[in-house]
């Protein structure tokens, strides 16, 4: 059945319907065949798309920098992207309270 779906112009839906299956079940088998986990007999006219080799994106750890304002017993930790004007405002406000 999987091999039948590889013939150009034939849809998974029509093959599934012809064999009394749900299309998603047949699609699962096609996925297994594509991954080499299911043997599919050769059918004349069948075309299987060559697997594409794509690089997997790797999550690179991002260093998180912080700015610590230490004024007396108070510590305020800010993100490094905090604008300088905002940091100055906070520093002055903290200093005024001590």
N, CA, C and O atoms as a CHARMM CRD file, in Angstrom:
* protein
*
  392
    1    1 UNK  N      0.82000  -1.19400   0.00000 PROA 1      0.00000
    2    1 UNK  CA     0.00000   0.00000   0.00000 PROA 1      0.00000
    3    1 UNK  C      0.86600   1.26100   0.00000 PROA 1      0.00000
    4    1 UNK  O      0.56900   2.22300  -0.70800 PROA 1      0.00000
    5    2 UNK  N      1.94000   1.25000   0.80100 PROA 2      0.00000
    6    2 UNK  CA     2.81400   2.42200   0.84600 PROA 2      0.00000
    7    2 UNK  C      3.40500   2.67200  -0.53100 PROA 2      0.00000
    8    2 UNK  O      3.47100   3.81200  -0.99000 PROA 2      0.00000
    9    3 UNK  N      3.83600   1.60200  -1.18700 PROA 3      0.00000
   10    3 UNK  CA     4.43300   1.74600  -2.51100 PROA 3      0.00000
   11    3 UNK  C      3.44600   2.35200  -3.50300 PROA 3      0.00000
   12    3 UNK  O      3.84200   3.11500  -4.38500 PROA 3      0.00000
   13    4 UNK  N      2.17500   2.02100  -3.36800 PROA 4      0.00000
   14    4 UNK  CA     1.16000   2.58000  -4.26900 PROA 4      0.00000
   15    4 UNK  C      1.09600   4.10000  -4.15500 PROA 4      0.00000
   16    4 UNK  O      0.84300   4.79100  -5.14200 PROA 4      0.00000
   17    5 UNK  N      1.32600   4.61600  -2.95600 PROA 5      0.00000
   18    5 UNK  CA     1.23900   6.06700  -2.75400 PROA 5      0.00000
   19    5 UNK  C      2.41700   6.80500  -3.35700 PROA 5      0.00000
   20    5 UNK  O      2.39900   8.03300  -3.45000 PROA 5      0.00000
   21    6 UNK  N      3.44700   6.06800  -3.77000 PROA 6      0.00000
   22    6 UNK  CA     4.63900   6.70100  -4.33400 PROA 6      0.00000
   23    6 UNK  C      4.54700   6.88400  -5.84500 PROA 6      0.00000
   24    6 UNK  O      5.42000   7.50600  -6.45000 PROA 6      0.00000
   25    7 UNK  N      3.51000   6.35500  -6.44500 PROA 7      0.00000
   26    7 UNK  CA     3.31600   6.49800  -7.88800 PROA 7      0.00000
   27    7 UNK  C      2.81000   7.91400  -8.16200 PROA 7      0.00000
   28    7 UNK  O      1.84500   8.35700  -7.54000 PROA 7      0.00000
   29    8 UNK  N      3.46400   8.63600  -9.10100 PROA 8      0.00000
   30    8 UNK  CA     3.03900  10.00700  -9.39800 PROA 8      0.00000
   31    8 UNK  C      1.55200  10.07500  -9.76100 PROA 8      0.00000
   32    8 UNK  O      1.04300   9.26700 -10.53700 PROA 8      0.00000
   33    9 UNK  N      0.87700  11.06000  -9.17500 PROA 9      0.00000
   34    9 UNK  CA    -0.53500  11.27000  -9.45800 PROA 9      0.00000
   35    9 UNK  C     -1.47100  10.51800  -8.52300 PROA 9      0.00000
   36    9 UNK  O     -2.67700  10.76000  -8.52800 PROA 9      0.00000
   37   10 UNK  N     -0.92800   9.60900  -7.72300 PROA 10     0.00000
   38   10 UNK  CA    -1.75400   8.84200  -6.78500 PROA 10     0.00000
   39   10 UNK  C     -1.68000   9.52800  -5.42800 PROA 10     0.00000
   40   10 UNK  O     -0.60000   9.91100  -4.98100 PROA 10     0.00000
   41   11 UNK  N     -2.82300   9.68200  -4.77500 PROA 11     0.00000
   42   11 UNK  CA    -2.83100  10.34500  -3.46800 PROA 11     0.00000
   43   11 UNK  C     -2.95700   9.32100  -2.34200 PROA 11     0.00000
   44   11 UNK  O     -3.47300   8.21900  -2.52700 PROA 11     0.00000
   45   12 UNK  N     -2.47400   9.71700  -1.18900 PROA 12     0.00000
   46   12 UNK  CA    -2.57700   8.87400   0.00400 PROA 12     0.00000
   47   12 UNK  C     -4.04700   8.60700   0.31100 PROA 12     0.00000
   48   12 UNK  O     -4.42000   7.49000   0.67200 PROA 12     0.00000
   49   13 UNK  N     -4.87500   9.63100   0.16800 PROA 13     0.00000
   50   13 UNK  CA    -6.30500   9.47400   0.46700 PROA 13     0.00000
   51   13 UNK  C     -6.96200   8.39600  -0.38600 PROA 13     0.00000
   52   13 UNK  O     -7.71300   7.56700   0.12900 PROA 13     0.00000
   53   14 UNK  N     -6.68300   8.40200  -1.69000 PROA 14     0.00000
   54   14 UNK  CA    -7.35400   7.41600  -2.54400 PROA 14     0.00000
   55   14 UNK  C     -6.86200   6.00100  -2.26500 PROA 14     0.00000
   56   14 UNK  O     -7.65200   5.05800  -2.31700 PROA 14     0.00000
   57   15 UNK  N     -5.57400   5.83200  -1.96900 PROA 15     0.00000
   58   15 UNK  CA    -5.05300   4.49600  -1.64200 PROA 15     0.00000
   59   15 UNK  C     -5.64100   4.02700  -0.31300 PROA 15     0.00000
   60   15 UNK  O     -6.05000   2.87300  -0.18600 PROA 15     0.00000
   61   16 UNK  N     -5.68100   4.91000   0.66500 PROA 16     0.00000
   62   16 UNK  CA    -6.24100   4.55600   1.97200 PROA 16     0.00000
   63   16 UNK  C     -7.71000   4.15900   1.82900 PROA 16     0.00000
   64   16 UNK  O     -8.14800   3.16200   2.40200 PROA 16     0.00000
   65   17 UNK  N     -8.46200   4.93900   1.06700 PROA 17     0.00000
   66   17 UNK  CA    -9.88800   4.66200   0.86100 PROA 17     0.00000
   67   17 UNK  C    -10.07900   3.30000   0.18000 PROA 17     0.00000
   68   17 UNK  O    -10.95000   2.51800   0.55900 PROA 17     0.00000
   69   18 UNK  N     -9.25800   3.04100  -0.81700 PROA 18     0.00000
   70   18 UNK  CA    -9.35500   1.78700  -1.56200 PROA 18     0.00000
   71   18 UNK  C     -9.11800   0.57500  -0.65500 PROA 18     0.00000
   72   18 UNK  O     -9.70000  -0.48800  -0.86700 PROA 18     0.00000
   73   19 UNK  N     -8.26000   0.74500   0.35800 PROA 19     0.00000
   74   19 UNK  CA    -7.92100  -0.37400   1.24700 PROA 19     0.00000
   75   19 UNK  C     -8.64200  -0.30700   2.59300 PROA 19     0.00000
   76   19 UNK  O     -8.37300  -1.11100   3.48500 PROA 19     0.00000
   77   20 UNK  N     -9.55800   0.65100   2.73600 PROA 20     0.00000
   78   20 UNK  CA   -10.33600   0.74700   3.96700 PROA 20     0.00000
   79   20 UNK  C     -9.53600   1.23900   5.16600 PROA 20     0.00000
   80   20 UNK  O     -9.81700   0.85900   6.30200 PROA 20     0.00000
   81   21 UNK  N     -8.54700   2.07700   4.91600 PROA 21     0.00000
   82   21 UNK  CA    -7.71700   2.63500   5.99000 PROA 21     0.00000
   83   21 UNK  C     -7.96400   4.12300   6.13000 PROA 21     0.00000
   84   21 UNK  O     -8.52800   4.76300   5.24300 PROA 21     0.00000
   85   22 UNK  N     -7.53400   4.65800   7.24900 PROA 22     0.00000
   86   22 UNK  CA    -7.53100   6.11000   7.41100 PROA 22     0.00000
   87   22 UNK  C     -6.24400   6.62700   6.78300 PROA 22     0.00000
   88   22 UNK  O     -5.19700   5.98600   6.87900 PROA 22     0.00000
   89   23 UNK  N     -6.32500   7.77000   6.15200 PROA 23     0.00000
   90   23 UNK  CA    -5.17000   8.33500   5.44900 PROA 23     0.00000
   91   23 UNK  C     -4.00300   8.58700   6.39700 PROA 23     0.00000
   92   23 UNK  O     -2.84800   8.39200   6.01900 PROA 23     0.00000
   93   24 UNK  N     -4.29300   9.01900   7.62500 PROA 24     0.00000
   94   24 UNK  CA    -3.19100   9.31100   8.54300 PROA 24     0.00000
   95   24 UNK  C     -2.43600   8.04400   8.93900 PROA 24     0.00000
   96   24 UNK  O     -1.24200   8.10200   9.23000 PROA 24     0.00000
   97   25 UNK  N     -3.11900   6.90600   8.95200 PROA 25     0.00000
   98   25 UNK  CA    -2.45100   5.63800   9.25300 PROA 25     0.00000
   99   25 UNK  C     -1.45500   5.30700   8.13400 PROA 25     0.00000
  100   25 UNK  O     -0.31100   4.93700   8.39600 PROA 25     0.00000
  101   26 UNK  N     -1.89700   5.44300   6.92300 PROA 26     0.00000
  102   26 UNK  CA    -1.03600   5.18500   5.77300 PROA 26     0.00000
  103   26 UNK  C      0.11100   6.19200   5.72100 PROA 26     0.00000
  104   26 UNK  O      1.23100   5.83800   5.35400 PROA 26     0.00000
  105   27 UNK  N     -0.15900   7.42600   6.08000 PROA 27     0.00000
  106   27 UNK  CA     0.89800   8.44700   6.11900 PROA 27     0.00000
  107   27 UNK  C      1.96200   8.08600   7.14700 PROA 27     0.00000
  108   27 UNK  O      3.14800   8.33100   6.92700 PROA 27     0.00000
  109   28 UNK  N      1.54500   7.50900   8.26300 PROA 28     0.00000
  110   28 UNK  CA     2.50900   7.06600   9.28400 PROA 28     0.00000
  111   28 UNK  C      3.42700   5.99400   8.70900 PROA 28     0.00000
  112   28 UNK  O      4.63300   6.00400   8.95700 PROA 28     0.00000
  113   29 UNK  N      2.85700   5.07600   7.94400 PROA 29     0.00000
  114   29 UNK  CA     3.67500   4.04200   7.32200 PROA 29     0.00000
  115   29 UNK  C      4.65000   4.65700   6.32000 PROA 29     0.00000
  116   29 UNK  O      5.80000   4.22900   6.21900 PROA 29     0.00000
  117   30 UNK  N      4.18300   5.65800   5.58500 PROA 30     0.00000
  118   30 UNK  CA     5.07300   6.33200   4.62600 PROA 30     0.00000
  119   30 UNK  C      6.25100   6.97400   5.34900 PROA 30     0.00000
  120   30 UNK  O      7.38200   6.92900   4.86700 PROA 30     0.00000
  121   31 UNK  N      5.98000   7.56800   6.50400 PROA 31     0.00000
  122   31 UNK  CA     7.04600   8.18900   7.28800 PROA 31     0.00000
  123   31 UNK  C      8.05100   7.13500   7.72900 PROA 31     0.00000
  124   31 UNK  O      9.26000   7.35400   7.64400 PROA 31     0.00000
  125   32 UNK  N      7.56000   5.99900   8.19900 PROA 32     0.00000
  126   32 UNK  CA     8.45800   4.90800   8.60200 PROA 32     0.00000
  127   32 UNK  C      9.30000   4.43800   7.41900 PROA 32     0.00000
  128   32 UNK  O     10.49600   4.18200   7.56600 PROA 32     0.00000
  129   33 UNK  N      8.68000   4.32600   6.25600 PROA 33     0.00000
  130   33 UNK  CA     9.40900   3.89600   5.06100 PROA 33     0.00000
  131   33 UNK  C     10.48400   4.90700   4.69100 PROA 33     0.00000
  132   33 UNK  O     11.59900   4.53000   4.33000 PROA 33     0.00000
  133   34 UNK  N     10.15100   6.18800   4.77900 PROA 34     0.00000
  134   34 UNK  CA    11.10500   7.24500   4.46200 PROA 34     0.00000
  135   34 UNK  C     12.31700   7.18500   5.38700 PROA 34     0.00000
  136   34 UNK  O     13.44200   7.46900   4.97500 PROA 34     0.00000
  137   35 UNK  N     12.07300   6.81000   6.64500 PROA 35     0.00000
  138   35 UNK  CA    13.15100   6.73300   7.63900 PROA 35     0.00000
  139   35 UNK  C     13.90300   5.40500   7.56600 PROA 35     0.00000
  140   35 UNK  O     14.84800   5.17800   8.32100 PROA 35     0.00000
  141   36 UNK  N     13.47600   4.52400   6.65000 PROA 36     0.00000
  142   36 UNK  CA    14.14000   3.23800   6.49300 PROA 36     0.00000
  143   36 UNK  C     13.71900   2.21500   7.53200 PROA 36     0.00000
  144   36 UNK  O     14.39500   1.20200   7.71100 PROA 36     0.00000
  145   37 UNK  N     12.61500   2.46200   8.21700 PROA 37     0.00000
  146   37 UNK  CA    12.15300   1.55600   9.26900 PROA 37     0.00000
  147   37 UNK  C     11.04000   0.63000   8.79300 PROA 37     0.00000
  148   37 UNK  O     10.49500  -0.14500   9.57800 PROA 37     0.00000
  149   38 UNK  N     10.70600   0.71000   7.51800 PROA 38     0.00000
  150   38 UNK  CA     9.66200  -0.13400   6.95000 PROA 38     0.00000
  151   38 UNK  C     10.09100  -0.48800   5.53000 PROA 38     0.00000
  152   38 UNK  O     10.41000   0.39200   4.73100 PROA 38     0.00000
  153   39 UNK  N     10.09500  -1.78300   5.22500 PROA 39     0.00000
  154   39 UNK  CA    10.49500  -2.23700   3.89500 PROA 39     0.00000
  155   39 UNK  C      9.30100  -2.09000   2.96300 PROA 39     0.00000
  156   39 UNK  O      8.19300  -2.53400   3.26400 PROA 39     0.00000
  157   40 UNK  N      9.55600  -1.45600   1.82800 PROA 40     0.00000
  158   40 UNK  CA     8.49300  -1.22700   0.84400 PROA 40     0.00000
  159   40 UNK  C      8.87800  -1.94800  -0.44100 PROA 40     0.00000
  160   40 UNK  O      9.95400  -1.70500  -0.98700 PROA 40     0.00000
  161   41 UNK  N      8.00300  -2.84200  -0.93800 PROA 41     0.00000
  162   41 UNK  CA     8.31800  -3.51700  -2.20100 PROA 41     0.00000
  163   41 UNK  C      8.36100  -2.50500  -3.34200 PROA 41     0.00000
  164   41 UNK  O      7.67000  -1.48600  -3.32200 PROA 41     0.00000
  165   42 UNK  N      9.17700  -2.80900  -4.31800 PROA 42     0.00000
  166   42 UNK  CA     9.32700  -1.88200  -5.44100 PROA 42     0.00000
  167   42 UNK  C      8.10300  -1.94900  -6.35000 PROA 42     0.00000
  168   42 UNK  O      7.60900  -3.02600  -6.68400 PROA 42     0.00000
  169   43 UNK  N      7.63500  -0.78100  -6.73500 PROA 43     0.00000
  170   43 UNK  CA     6.49100  -0.67900  -7.63500 PROA 43     0.00000
  171   43 UNK  C      6.94200   0.12700  -8.84200 PROA 43     0.00000
  172   43 UNK  O      7.59000   1.16300  -8.69500 PROA 43     0.00000
  173   44 UNK  N      6.60200  -0.34500 -10.03200 PROA 44     0.00000
  174   44 UNK  CA     6.97000   0.35800 -11.25100 PROA 44     0.00000
  175   44 UNK  C      6.32800   1.73900 -11.24200 PROA 44     0.00000
  176   44 UNK  O      5.12500   1.87500 -11.02200 PROA 44     0.00000
  177   45 UNK  N      7.14100   2.75500 -11.48200 PROA 45     0.00000
  178   45 UNK  CA     6.64000   4.12100 -11.54200 PROA 45     0.00000
  179   45 UNK  C      6.65200   4.83600 -10.20700 PROA 45     0.00000
  180   45 UNK  O      6.32100   6.01900 -10.13100 PROA 45     0.00000
  181   46 UNK  N      7.03300   4.12400  -9.14500 PROA 46     0.00000
  182   46 UNK  CA     7.05700   4.75800  -7.82100 PROA 46     0.00000
  183   46 UNK  C      8.24800   5.69600  -7.71600 PROA 46     0.00000
  184   46 UNK  O      9.33600   5.40000  -8.21000 PROA 46     0.00000
  185   47 UNK  N      8.03100   6.80400  -7.08200 PROA 47     0.00000
  186   47 UNK  CA     9.09900   7.77800  -6.86600 PROA 47     0.00000
  187   47 UNK  C      9.14300   8.12000  -5.38900 PROA 47     0.00000
  188   47 UNK  O      8.13200   8.48100  -4.78700 PROA 47     0.00000
  189   48 UNK  N     10.31400   8.00300  -4.82600 PROA 48     0.00000
  190   48 UNK  CA    10.49000   8.37300  -3.42700 PROA 48     0.00000
  191   48 UNK  C     11.44500   9.55100  -3.41800 PROA 48     0.00000
  192   48 UNK  O     12.55600   9.45500  -3.94000 PROA 48     0.00000
  193   49 UNK  N     11.03600  10.62500  -2.84800 PROA 49     0.00000
  194   49 UNK  CA    11.89500  11.80900  -2.79700 PROA 49     0.00000
  195   49 UNK  C     13.12800  11.48900  -1.97100 PROA 49     0.00000
  196   49 UNK  O     13.04000  10.87900  -0.90600 PROA 49     0.00000
  197   50 UNK  N     14.27000  11.90800  -2.47900 PROA 50     0.00000
  198   50 UNK  CA    15.51200  11.70300  -1.73100 PROA 50     0.00000
  199   50 UNK  C     15.46200  12.51200  -0.44500 PROA 50     0.00000
  200   50 UNK  O     15.02000  13.66100  -0.44700 PROA 50     0.00000
  201   51 UNK  N     15.91400  11.91500   0.65700 PROA 51     0.00000
  202   51 UNK  CA    15.89200  12.66500   1.91800 PROA 51     0.00000
  203   51 UNK  C     16.82100  13.86600   1.85000 PROA 51     0.00000
  204   51 UNK  O     17.92700  13.78900   1.31600 PROA 51     0.00000
  205   52 UNK  N     16.36200  14.94500   2.38500 PROA 52     0.00000
  206   52 UNK  CA    17.17400  16.15200   2.41700 PROA 52     0.00000
  207   52 UNK  C     18.00200  16.15700   3.68500 PROA 52     0.00000
  208   52 UNK  O     17.50500  15.88200   4.77600 PROA 52     0.00000
  209   53 UNK  N     19.24900  16.46900   3.52200 PROA 53     0.00000
  210   53 UNK  CA    20.11800  16.56500   4.68800 PROA 53     0.00000
  211   53 UNK  C     20.16900  18.02600   5.09900 PROA 53     0.00000
  212   53 UNK  O     20.74100  18.86200   4.40000 PROA 53     0.00000
  213   54 UNK  N     19.57400  18.31900   6.22300 PROA 54     0.00000
  214   54 UNK  CA    19.56800  19.69900   6.69600 PROA 54     0.00000
  215   54 UNK  C     20.27200  19.76600   8.03700 PROA 54     0.00000
  216   54 UNK  O     20.14400  18.87600   8.87700 PROA 54     0.00000
  217   55 UNK  N     21.00200  20.82000   8.21000 PROA 55     0.00000
  218   55 UNK  CA    21.70500  21.01400   9.47300 PROA 55     0.00000
  219   55 UNK  C     20.69900  21.36200  10.55800 PROA 55     0.00000
  220   55 UNK  O     19.79800  22.17600  10.35500 PROA 55     0.00000
  221   56 UNK  N     20.86600  20.74500  11.68500 PROA 56     0.00000
  222   56 UNK  CA    20.00400  21.03500  12.82700 PROA 56     0.00000
  223   56 UNK  C     20.49700  22.29200  13.51600 PROA 56     0.00000
  224   56 UNK  O     21.69500  22.46000  13.74300 PROA 56     0.00000
  225   57 UNK  N     19.57900  23.15800  13.84300 PROA 57     0.00000
  226   57 UNK  CA    19.93500  24.37400  14.57100 PROA 57     0.00000
  227   57 UNK  C     20.35500  23.98900  15.98700 PROA 57     0.00000
  228   57 UNK  O     19.67700  23.21700  16.66600 PROA 57     0.00000
  229   58 UNK  N     21.45900  24.53100  16.40600 PROA 58     0.00000
  230   58 UNK  CA    21.96700  24.24500  17.74200 PROA 58     0.00000
  231   58 UNK  C     21.75500  25.47700  18.60100 PROA 58     0.00000
  232   58 UNK  O     22.14900  26.58700  18.24200 PROA 58     0.00000
  233   59 UNK  N     21.13100  25.25900  19.73000 PROA 59     0.00000
  234   59 UNK  CA    20.93200  26.37100  20.65000 PROA 59     0.00000
  235   59 UNK  C     22.26100  26.70300  21.31500 PROA 59     0.00000
  236   59 UNK  O     22.84000  25.88600  22.03000 PROA 59     0.00000
  237   60 UNK  N     22.72200  27.90400  21.06500 PROA 60     0.00000
  238   60 UNK  CA    23.96200  28.34600  21.68300 PROA 60     0.00000
  239   60 UNK  C     23.61900  29.05400  22.97900 PROA 60     0.00000
  240   60 UNK  O     22.79300  29.96600  23.00400 PROA 60     0.00000
  241   61 UNK  N     24.25900  28.62500  24.05000 PROA 61     0.00000
  242   61 UNK  CA    23.95100  29.29900  25.30200 PROA 61     0.00000
  243   61 UNK  C     24.32300  30.77600  25.22800 PROA 61     0.00000
  244   61 UNK  O     25.39500  31.14100  24.74500 PROA 61     0.00000
  245   62 UNK  N     23.44000  31.59000  25.70300 PROA 62     0.00000
  246   62 UNK  CA    23.66000  33.03100  25.68900 PROA 62     0.00000
  247   62 UNK  C     24.07300  33.45300  27.09000 PROA 62     0.00000
  248   62 UNK  O     23.39300  33.16600  28.07500 PROA 62     0.00000
  249   63 UNK  N     25.19200  34.13400  27.14900 PROA 63     0.00000
  250   63 UNK  CA    25.64600  34.62500  28.44600 PROA 63     0.00000
  251   63 UNK  C     24.71700  35.75100  28.87900 PROA 63     0.00000
  252   63 UNK  O     24.46800  36.68900  28.12100 PROA 63     0.00000
  253   64 UNK  N     24.22000  35.65400  30.07500 PROA 64     0.00000
  254   64 UNK  CA    23.33700  36.69900  30.57200 PROA 64     0.00000
  255   64 UNK  C     24.13300  37.59900  31.50100 PROA 64     0.00000
  256   64 UNK  O     24.59000  37.18000  32.56400 PROA 64     0.00000
  257   65 UNK  N     24.28200  38.81700  31.08400 PROA 65     0.00000
  258   65 UNK  CA    25.01600  39.79200  31.88700 PROA 65     0.00000
  259   65 UNK  C     24.02300  40.59900  32.70700 PROA 65     0.00000
  260   65 UNK  O     22.89800  40.85800  32.28000 PROA 65     0.00000
  261   66 UNK  N     24.46100  40.98500  33.88000 PROA 66     0.00000
  262   66 UNK  CA    23.60900  41.80800  34.73200 PROA 66     0.00000
  263   66 UNK  C     24.41100  42.99100  35.25100 PROA 66     0.00000
  264   66 UNK  O     25.64200  42.99100  35.24400 PROA 66     0.00000
  265   67 UNK  N     23.68800  43.97500  35.69200 PROA 67     0.00000
  266   67 UNK  CA    24.28500  45.15600  36.32300 PROA 67     0.00000
  267   67 UNK  C     23.73300  45.18500  37.73700 PROA 67     0.00000
  268   67 UNK  O     22.51800  45.17500  37.93700 PROA 67     0.00000
  269   68 UNK  N     24.62400  45.22000  38.71400 PROA 68     0.00000
  270   68 UNK  CA    24.20200  45.27700  40.11100 PROA 68     0.00000
  271   68 UNK  C     24.45900  46.66900  40.66100 PROA 68     0.00000
  272   68 UNK  O     25.58200  47.17200  40.61100 PROA 68     0.00000
  273   69 UNK  N     23.41400  47.28300  41.18300 PROA 69     0.00000
  274   69 UNK  CA    23.55000  48.57200  41.86900 PROA 69     0.00000
  275   69 UNK  C     23.58900  48.26500  43.36200 PROA 69     0.00000
  276   69 UNK  O     22.61800  47.74800  43.91500 PROA 69     0.00000
  277   70 UNK  N     24.70100  48.57900  44.01400 PROA 70     0.00000
  278   70 UNK  CA    24.85700  48.33200  45.44700 PROA 70     0.00000
  279   70 UNK  C     24.95500  49.67300  46.14700 PROA 70     0.00000
  280   70 UNK  O     25.96800  50.36600  46.05300 PROA 70     0.00000
  281   71 UNK  N     23.90500  50.02800  46.84200 PROA 71     0.00000
  282   71 UNK  CA    23.89900  51.29400  47.57400 PROA 71     0.00000
  283   71 UNK  C     23.44000  50.97800  48.99100 PROA 71     0.00000
  284   71 UNK  O     22.26800  50.69100  49.23700 PROA 71     0.00000
  285   72 UNK  N     24.39400  51.03700  49.91600 PROA 72     0.00000
  286   72 UNK  CA    24.10100  50.66400  51.29700 PROA 72     0.00000
  287   72 UNK  C     23.69000  49.20900  51.35000 PROA 72     0.00000
  288   72 UNK  O     24.32600  48.36800  50.71300 PROA 72     0.00000
  289   73 UNK  N     22.64000  48.88800  52.09400 PROA 73     0.00000
  290   73 UNK  CA    22.20100  47.50000  52.22400 PROA 73     0.00000
  291   73 UNK  C     21.32500  47.03300  51.05100 PROA 73     0.00000
  292   73 UNK  O     20.87800  45.88600  51.02300 PROA 73     0.00000
  293   74 UNK  N     21.08500  47.92000  50.09600 PROA 74     0.00000
  294   74 UNK  CA    20.17600  47.59400  48.98800 PROA 74     0.00000
  295   74 UNK  C     20.97100  47.18700  47.75100 PROA 74     0.00000
  296   74 UNK  O     21.93200  47.85200  47.36400 PROA 74     0.00000
  297   75 UNK  N     20.54800  46.07900  47.13700 PROA 75     0.00000
  298   75 UNK  CA    21.13100  45.62700  45.87300 PROA 75     0.00000
  299   75 UNK  C     20.00700  45.53500  44.85300 PROA 75     0.00000
  300   75 UNK  O     18.97900  44.90200  45.09400 PROA 75     0.00000
  301   76 UNK  N     20.21900  46.17500  43.71000 PROA 76     0.00000
  302   76 UNK  CA    19.25400  46.09400  42.61500 PROA 76     0.00000
  303   76 UNK  C     19.98100  45.46600  41.43600 PROA 76     0.00000
  304   76 UNK  O     20.99600  45.98700  40.97400 PROA 76     0.00000
  305   77 UNK  N     19.45800  44.34300  40.95300 PROA 77     0.00000
  306   77 UNK  CA    20.07000  43.64300  39.82300 PROA 77     0.00000
  307   77 UNK  C     19.26200  43.96700  38.57200 PROA 77     0.00000
  308   77 UNK  O     18.05100  43.75200  38.52600 PROA 77     0.00000
  309   78 UNK  N     19.95100  44.48700  37.55900 PROA 78     0.00000
  310   78 UNK  CA    19.30200  44.89600  36.31200 PROA 78     0.00000
  311   78 UNK  C     19.86600  44.09800  35.14600 PROA 78     0.00000
  312   78 UNK  O     21.00300  43.62700  35.18300 PROA 78     0.00000
  313   79 UNK  N     19.06200  43.96200  34.13300 PROA 79     0.00000
  314   79 UNK  CA    19.51200  43.33600  32.89400 PROA 79     0.00000
  315   79 UNK  C     20.54000  44.24300  32.23500 PROA 79     0.00000
  316   79 UNK  O     20.44200  45.46700  32.32800 PROA 79     0.00000
  317   80 UNK  N     21.52600  43.65000  31.57200 PROA 80     0.00000
  318   80 UNK  CA    22.57500  44.44100  30.92800 PROA 80     0.00000
  319   80 UNK  C     22.02800  45.34300  29.82800 PROA 80     0.00000
  320   80 UNK  O     22.68300  46.31100  29.44200 PROA 80     0.00000
  321   81 UNK  N     20.84300  45.03900  29.32200 PROA 81     0.00000
  322   81 UNK  CA    20.25100  45.85200  28.25700 PROA 81     0.00000
  323   81 UNK  C     19.50200  47.06800  28.80300 PROA 81     0.00000
  324   81 UNK  O     18.92800  47.83600  28.03100 PROA 81     0.00000
  325   82 UNK  N     19.50300  47.24900  30.11100 PROA 82     0.00000
  326   82 UNK  CA    18.81400  48.39700  30.70700 PROA 82     0.00000
  327   82 UNK  C     19.48300  49.68500  30.23300 PROA 82     0.00000
  328   82 UNK  O     20.70600  49.80100  30.31000 PROA 82     0.00000
  329   83 UNK  N     18.71100  50.64800  29.74700 PROA 83     0.00000
  330   83 UNK  CA    19.29400  51.90800  29.26300 PROA 83     0.00000
  331   83 UNK  C     20.04100  52.64300  30.38600 PROA 83     0.00000
  332   83 UNK  O     19.64000  52.60800  31.54900 PROA 83     0.00000
  333   84 UNK  N     21.12300  53.29800  30.00600 PROA 84     0.00000
  334   84 UNK  CA    21.95900  54.02100  30.96900 PROA 84     0.00000
  335   84 UNK  C     21.15400  55.06400  31.74100 PROA 84     0.00000
  336   84 UNK  O     21.36600  55.24600  32.93900 PROA 84     0.00000
  337   85 UNK  N     20.24200  55.74200  31.07100 PROA 85     0.00000
  338   85 UNK  CA    19.43600  56.76500  31.74100 PROA 85     0.00000
  339   85 UNK  C     18.60700  56.14800  32.86500 PROA 85     0.00000
  340   85 UNK  O     18.46600  56.74300  33.93300 PROA 85     0.00000
  341   86 UNK  N     18.06200  54.96500  32.62700 PROA 86     0.00000
  342   86 UNK  CA    17.25200  54.29200  33.65700 PROA 86     0.00000
  343   86 UNK  C     18.12900  53.86300  34.83500 PROA 86     0.00000
  344   86 UNK  O     17.71600  53.96800  35.99000 PROA 86     0.00000
  345   87 UNK  N     19.33100  53.38400  34.54400 PROA 87     0.00000
  346   87 UNK  CA    20.25700  52.98400  35.60900 PROA 87     0.00000
  347   87 UNK  C     20.60000  54.19400  36.47400 PROA 87     0.00000
  348   87 UNK  O     20.62600  54.10300  37.70200 PROA 87     0.00000
  349   88 UNK  N     20.86400  55.32900  35.82300 PROA 88     0.00000
  350   88 UNK  CA    21.19800  56.55600  36.55600 PROA 88     0.00000
  351   88 UNK  C     20.02600  56.99200  37.43100 PROA 88     0.00000
  352   88 UNK  O     20.22700  57.39200  38.57700 PROA 88     0.00000
  353   89 UNK  N     18.80400  56.91700  36.90000 PROA 89     0.00000
  354   89 UNK  CA    17.61200  57.28200  37.68000 PROA 89     0.00000
  355   89 UNK  C     17.50200  56.42300  38.93700 PROA 89     0.00000
  356   89 UNK  O     17.26300  56.93200  40.03200 PROA 89     0.00000
  357   90 UNK  N     17.67800  55.12300  38.76500 PROA 90     0.00000
  358   90 UNK  CA    17.57200  54.21000  39.90100 PROA 90     0.00000
  359   90 UNK  C     18.67300  54.46600  40.92700 PROA 90     0.00000
  360   90 UNK  O     18.42300  54.45800  42.13200 PROA 90     0.00000
  361   91 UNK  N     19.88700  54.69200  40.44200 PROA 91     0.00000
  362   91 UNK  CA    21.00800  54.95000  41.35700 PROA 91     0.00000
  363   91 UNK  C     20.74700  56.21300  42.16700 PROA 91     0.00000
  364   91 UNK  O     20.97400  56.23500  43.37600 PROA 91     0.00000
  365   92 UNK  N     20.27100  57.25900  41.50600 PROA 92     0.00000
  366   92 UNK  CA    19.99100  58.51300  42.22600 PROA 92     0.00000
  367   92 UNK  C     18.84800  58.32800  43.22200 PROA 92     0.00000
  368   92 UNK  O     18.89900  58.86500  44.32900 PROA 92     0.00000
  369   93 UNK  N     17.82300  57.57900  42.84100 PROA 93     0.00000
  370   93 UNK  CA    16.69400  57.34600  43.73900 PROA 93     0.00000
  371   93 UNK  C     17.13200  56.54900  44.96400 PROA 93     0.00000
  372   93 UNK  O     16.71300  56.84300  46.08400 PROA 93     0.00000
  373   94 UNK  N     17.96700  55.55200  44.75000 PROA 94     0.00000
  374   94 UNK  CA    18.45300  54.76000  45.88400 PROA 94     0.00000
  375   94 UNK  C     19.35300  55.59200  46.79300 PROA 94     0.00000
  376   94 UNK  O     19.27000  55.49700  48.01700 PROA 94     0.00000
  377   95 UNK  N     20.19700  56.39100  46.19600 PROA 95     0.00000
  378   95 UNK  CA    21.11300  57.22600  46.98100 PROA 95     0.00000
  379   95 UNK  C     20.32800  58.24300  47.81200 PROA 95     0.00000
  380   95 UNK  O     20.70200  58.53800  48.94700 PROA 95     0.00000
  381   96 UNK  N     19.26200  58.77100  47.26000 PROA 96     0.00000
  382   96 UNK  CA    18.45600  59.76400  47.96400 PROA 96     0.00000
  383   96 UNK  C     17.77400  59.14900  49.18800 PROA 96     0.00000
  384   96 UNK  O     17.48400  59.85700  50.15300 PROA 96     0.00000
  385   97 UNK  N     17.51800  57.85200  49.15900 PROA 97     0.00000
  386   97 UNK  CA    16.83500  57.18200  50.27600 PROA 97     0.00000
  387   97 UNK  C     17.79500  56.81100  51.39300 PROA 97     0.00000
  388   97 UNK  O     17.34500  56.47500  52.48900 PROA 97     0.00000
  389   98 UNK  N     19.11800  56.85900  51.15500 PROA 98     0.00000
  390   98 UNK  CA    20.06400  56.45600  52.21200 PROA 98     0.00000
  391   98 UNK  C     20.61000  57.64500  52.94900 PROA 98     0.00000
  392   98 UNK  O     21.41500  57.48700  53.86700 PROA 98     0.00000
